Amino acid sequence: MSSVDRSEYTEGMERIDSNILEKVLDEAAGFDAQSYTERDVRTALSNDALSIGDFAALLSPAADGMLEEVAVRAKDETRRRFGNAVGLFTPIYLSNHCDGGCVYCGFSRDSGIKRTALSPEDAERKMRAVASTGLTDVLLLTGESRSMSGVRYIGECVRAASEHFRSVGIEVYPLNVSEYAYLRECGADSVTVFQETYDPEAYAELHLSGQKKVFSYRFDAQERALQGGMRGVAFGALLGLGDAAKDAFSCGVHAHMIQRKYPHAEISFSVPRLRPFVNSPSYVNPVSERRLLQVAMAYRIFMPSAGITVSTRESPSFRDNVIGLCATRISAGVSVSVDGGDDGNDGQFDISDERSVAEVRRALEERGMQPVFNDYVRT
Amino acid sequence: MDMLDLGGRKFRSRFILGSGKFSLDMTRKVIESGGVEIATLAVRRANSGGEENILDHIPKGITLLPNTSGARNAEEAVRVALLARELGCGDMVKVEVVRDSKYLLPDNFETVRAVRLLSKEGFIVLPYMMPDLSAAREMEAAGAAAVMPLGAPIGSNKGLLTKDFIKILVDEIDVPVIVDAGIGRPSQACEAMEIGCAAVMANTAIATASDVPLMASAFKAAVEAGRQAYLAGLGRVRDCGEASSPLTGFLEDR
């Protein structure tokens, strides 16, 4: 089994007893996308419960040539598990202070954007505005800065959010078990952490500073969150940083292994990507819509009960179509900047779908889908 | 009159409709064409005072059967049930305790505990369960008004995979046995009724049909046919032919 170097852990980073990282890296080392044939893809599609090998076949070039057949199965799984229900939520950006030196990110330490953290009062004002659109599910986000957006600060915001919303997710820098337990107590229900890329070498080249440098501490975040009592955990590889098929494979296997170890955990995926653009930097391997769809459908068929979220990075038409096929939750009425202003220069990424909650809702209904505002009960 | 009796409440229809997988504005039509009197709803979907609240779409006169979806142990199930009562969903509750997010299979052990706690709270308790005789007996003893074994994993549309075990429950348990989950087509619902189940619940099979109300009406007919066949007494089906000369013909002092 791979041995993982945890010597980079800095003070305060908790180690938990887990070998899931080693297992995922081993599986990834054996992943060879070229080795799968059409026949392997057909076998995968005919199996009730897919093996890890079947999942790999769905990510291979062979499956790319059979996307229509894959879509039939993906759609069937989605219909049977979720019916025509689609969850609506919105992200709320609390702070863009960031110690991370992620070379691809708009929030990155050296990006020169205006730095802000909402005061708890401003955060609450923003929450009230979001709640007035009818949404009951929110995701609170901060950059990677323990000093400027500390755990207590996040906890206060979570407490406020749980007054206004039924379900509160957090997407913040990775924390220790006791910190997750504290945020759970404050009212957080789920935790999202994107590993970005599952290739440790590429990861090291892309994440130059801050605690985010430590690959393995980030990798174990979902497990620590579950040990801290969170109900749900979300996974994501930012496709386009490394080999997209391999990153998607690792991400799926990661989620699969967490599901096996924590059967009660509610698992979901996000499918962020770096899209093709003019003068792409050399570290980017742009990911097309076709590839993105292939990945999302592979997640769906491999883990049929997992939620799949599509962000406003994607166009309205892609989002509307991928819903019902494999995605189950979409954001609406999104602003990716902290102060919510329209000058638009301090957002984390560019939004492609600027529709309001009402517009997204109408688009869903026109397609025969059922917008769901609440699908959570605090127990 | 042949009525379904759940904790003293009587129903003519033996087709229980699940909800949540088709658009809310279709609910009334589906209920009508299915002749439905009981509709389940996930408390987690209730959005009182908010948008797309399922409670606003269920016609008056329909008995609500809230479920405790989302509960992972008995205590959580109790909290969800109490919330349902607060929301005005009445005092019938379908207990769902699931600690497996992959297949959504119920946890019988925690479910037995939940039945005990909820019966004490005065609920009419209908537990969703794996068809296991010991567990069903425990649930009955704990006050369950019916047991709701699964025919196959939820959403699978695979039908009565657990038929033989469900039949054992029908034979051995005094409260009604209601097949919940897995029923994929009307013929399977009919089959469940033929073997003596008291009612059938379906959701995915209906929600995934091209014509949802028409499928509800097909289920209604199938459930009624199966019930009539059960009441009429099915002729015995033999695996082998009758012996032409009697095997006991040698007895002399008949």
Chai-1 contact restraints between the chains, C-beta under 6 A:
chainA,res_idxA,chainB,res_idxB,connection_type,confidence,min_distance_angstrom,max_distance_angstrom,comment,restraint_id
A,R79,B,T208,contact,1.0,0.0,6.0,A-B,restraint_1
A,R80,B,G155,contact,1.0,0.0,6.0,A-B,restraint_2
A,R80,B,T204,contact,1.0,0.0,6.0,A-B,restraint_3
A,R81,B,G155,contact,1.0,0.0,6.0,A-B,restraint_4
A,G83,B,K21,contact,1.0,0.0,6.0,A-B,restraint_5
A,G83,B,F22,contact,1.0,0.0,6.0,A-B,restraint_6
A,G83,B,A207,contact,1.0,0.0,6.0,A-B,restraint_7
A,G134,B,E51,contact,1.0,0.0,6.0,A-B,restraint_8
A,Q259,B,K102,contact,1.0,0.0,6.0,A-B,restraint_9
A,P263,B,D100,contact,1.0,0.0,6.0,A-B,restraint_10
A,H264,B,R72,contact,1.0,0.0,6.0,A-B,restraint_11
A,H264,B,R99,contact,1.0,0.0,6.0,A-B,restraint_12
A,H264,B,S101,contact,1.0,0.0,6.0,A-B,restraint_13
A,A265,B,S101,contact,1.0,0.0,6.0,A-B,restraint_14
A,E266,B,S101,contact,1.0,0.0,6.0,A-B,restraint_15
A,S305,B,S101,contact,1.0,0.0,6.0,A-B,restraint_16
A,S305,B,K102,contact,1.0,0.0,6.0,A-B,restraint_17
A,Q370,B,S23,contact,1.0,0.0,6.0,A-B,restraint_18
A,P371,B,E52,contact,1.0,0.0,6.0,A-B,restraint_19
A,F373,B,N47,contact,1.0,0.0,6.0,A-B,restraint_20
A,F373,B,G50,contact,1.0,0.0,6.0,A-B,restraint_21
A,F373,B,E51,contact,1.0,0.0,6.0,A-B,restraint_22
A,F373,B,E52,contact,1.0,0.0,6.0,A-B,restraint_23
A,N374,B,N47,contact,1.0,0.0,6.0,A-B,restraint_24
A,D375,B,R44,contact,1.0,0.0,6.0,A-B,restraint_25
A,D375,B,R45,contact,1.0,0.0,6.0,A-B,restraint_26
A,Y376,B,R44,contact,1.0,0.0,6.0,A-B,restraint_27
A,V377,B,V43,contact,1.0,0.0,6.0,A-B,restraint_28
A,V377,B,R44,contact,1.0,0.0,6.0,A-B,restraint_29
A,V377,B,G70,contact,1.0,0.0,6.0,A-B,restraint_30
A,V377,B,V80,contact,1.0,0.0,6.0,A-B,restraint_31
A,T379,B,A71,contact,1.0,0.0,6.0,A-B,restraint_32
A,T379,B,E76,contact,1.0,0.0,6.0,A-B,restraint_33
A,T379,B,R79,contact,1.0,0.0,6.0,A-B,restraint_34
